Amino acid sequence: MIRVCLLMLAGGFAAQHSRVPLSSDLCKLILVASILMLAHRRARSPGCALLGFALFLAAAQGIVDGRLDATFSGDSLLTRVRIVDFPKTTGHSVVMLVEPIDDARLPARSRVSWYEPAQEPTQEPTIGDVWELELRLKRPRGASNPGVFDVEAWMFRNKIQATGYVVPGKRNRLLETGTESGVDGFRRQFVSRAAKAAASPEVSAVLAAVGVGARHQISREQWHRYAVSGTSHLMAISGLHIGLAATAAFLFARAVSVGFRPRGNSHLVAIAVGVLAATVYAFVSGFGVPAERASLMLVVAAATVVRRRKTDLLVIMAVAAIVVFILDPVATMAPGFKLSFSAVLLLLWLARFNVGTADARSFMARAGHLLQQLVVMQVSLFFGLLPLTVLLFDRIAFLAIPVNLIAIPLFSLLTVPFTLAGLALGDNFGLVGHVALQIAAASIEGLEALIAVVVRLPFADNTVATLHNCGLLVAILPVLFVVLPRGWPGRYVAVLAVGALLLHTPEPPDKGCVDLHVLDVGQGLATVLQTHGSTLVFDTGASYRGGASVAEQIVVPFLQSRGIKRIDWLVVSHADIDHSGGVRAIHDYADVRKLLVGEPLRDTRFTSSPCLAGQYWETDEVRFRVLHPNSDTPRGGNDSSCVVLIEVGRHGLLLTGDIEADAEREILESGQWDSIETIVVPHHGSLTSSSAPFVNAVSPEVAIVSAGYGNRWGFPKAPVVARWRAVGARVLNTATSGAVSLRLCADGGIGPMRTDRRERRRFWRDDAD
């Protein structure tokens, strides 16, 4: 069974990385072939792997085939939808998952944003509502950048088949409320009860997550604190929660059996009650992968006990993994799948070793022994899961060991038991259930206070730059601390590996070279240039009405992935929000040495210098010159954009911001360059820019457009693209290519280019460039 599990999962993981799109008929053919192979003894092993491959392909192709028809992409569709999950409110916008009601134009699940919806309490969107909405949808597609959270993969594994927004207007109206299922209604009521029992929204959000798996109220800042402190796992309904639910139900059933003395085997009845309670709890919580894994393992373990068979926990875990994979092959992509099963495997490995014995007659000895076991468990989980946390989240959470030594007993003894009590009692017992939730909320409040203190400690937040090649092998070495027996000197290679991961930074370009990264930030611009020892960020992307920004979501994670924590020059071409929206986020993250602006920013608390023609500096044999604007011709808007020329040897790279034809003419008249191989096309490819004289004079090899996919302005305009191609330039658009990266050197000019969407192409992604 263990071998079958490993082979099926290997086939599924291989399918995740397949680049070749397959038709549904071909997927079915591969599935049939794998089943036939299982009928022959010699072909069973490859048959298991092929079965895993085929199951994933079939499930994934079903998601892809169900996506929004391209015919309706960008159209305004007046339709009726039901909200199927808790909407998430951020600032003045609401994000909702909706399903259509009798409308074949819409896919099964769409994720839509509603900016500034109706504010009346009776019209606030909530789970179970039926609305008539005017929607503008598109096929799911996310920004594609190296070292940054993969939104498109997240949407795929969550089976989101369209994204879009609600068109404001009087056509949007609430038709019906309270149409959710009984389970969702119960969850909604619990969220309301949690809000009444908790002293703050932060505590209420965690209580709702622990009780019914509703995590929509947890803010980005809260998630960050839990990630830094290594306690994010407490927000997922997992083995701890399911086990406590089963134990409580089992003990309750045993206590009842003592009083009523039922006929039959009361022990088996109590086991059945415990399993049923745990399964119901997992179902109410939304059946996330960790909860599904824990409840399946509990069911299989209970079945072996009832049948009086020998219990092999590794086999039980393998059976649970196979069932999870068969029910939802795409779930194997979720971090929760990898972390949940890996944690259980580590705990089973630790259980094979005796960590010492305690004097049964001494309470202090037993307490000390228990504490020792808890410390060993936390240290082992830290080292054992470190490869996954580094590869999945680019983070090493040292605080996980001390904080979890407090958090896990606190959750085990207070938070989860009293939350379960409040959940079980419901509104039927009034004050008793409310008091139980208040006790759970008080324990969460204590944990929140602890986390708020520890995350401010020096070196609390330890991010790891993106690993490649040998770095991936180094990331695996910490597992040696867990798998090798005590006394083996090789165990402590794990400590050296952790130090190597923290010190790791990707190799910068040599002197006389510069790396250019035009990031995929949607409709806007954010560019990072790196020399051997310095970094320049040109523009920062947009900010949103809810308060977040592209810089928080893309630019800062990209800088972290490159190990960049100091920015020598932050250049903001002009004050338009799609270029300057991330200045605050970048200032909060990095040590910004100098800020140059083409025009004054709206946020005046940052010390800045005007960007003026004639400014010049040189570093690592790379020259930087500002070509525009001139100090004697003050202007605002697009033509105030700062234009920077980067030169290495005889080769040049031009950053243009949003300059238009007048500014282009002024730059031409100055004649301040010899050769430009690469240009970031002005104003996202607008018709007001890239005038014919400017294009002919620059005549680059590569012209890069930063634009949003399917943007409403139609950038880049077809005549502009044709103009650049007519002079021999290869035109790349971040909307279709993802982030564009290249190296420009004094010797050789433009090196190999990398387009992120092509580099990470998968059969379930939208088309690459």
CORWOUR-V442029 format. One record per helix or strand of 3 or more residues. SS is the DSSP state (hx for helix, st for strand). FROM is the first residue (numbers start at 0). TO is the last residue. If there is no record, write none. Layout:
BEGIN
ss->[SS & SS]
from->[FROM & FROM]
to->[TO & TO]
END
This chain:
BEGIN
ss->[hx & hx & hx & hx & st & st & st & st & hx & st & hx & st & st & hx & hx & hx & hx & hx & hx & hx & hx & hx & hx & hx & hx & hx & hx & hx & st & st & st & hx & st & hx & hx & st & st & st & hx & st & st & hx & st & hx & hx & st & hx & st & hx & st & hx]
from->[1 & 23 & 40 & 69 & 75 & 87 & 92 & 109 & 120 & 129 & 150 & 162 & 172 & 181 & 200 & 219 & 231 & 238 & 265 & 288 & 312 & 328 & 334 & 362 & 398 & 430 & 469 & 488 & 512 & 525 & 534 & 549 & 568 & 576 & 582 & 594 & 615 & 621 & 636 & 642 & 650 & 660 & 677 & 681 & 691 & 701 & 717 & 729 & 733 & 739 & 755]
to->[15 & 37 & 64 & 71 & 82 & 89 & 99 & 114 & 122 & 137 & 156 & 165 & 175 & 196 & 211 & 227 & 234 & 259 & 283 & 305 & 326 & 332 & 350 & 392 & 424 & 453 & 482 & 502 & 517 & 529 & 539 & 560 & 571 & 579 & 588 & 596 & 618 & 627 & 639 & 647 & 654 & 669 & 679 & 684 & 697 & 704 & 725 & 732 & 736 & 744 & 758]
END
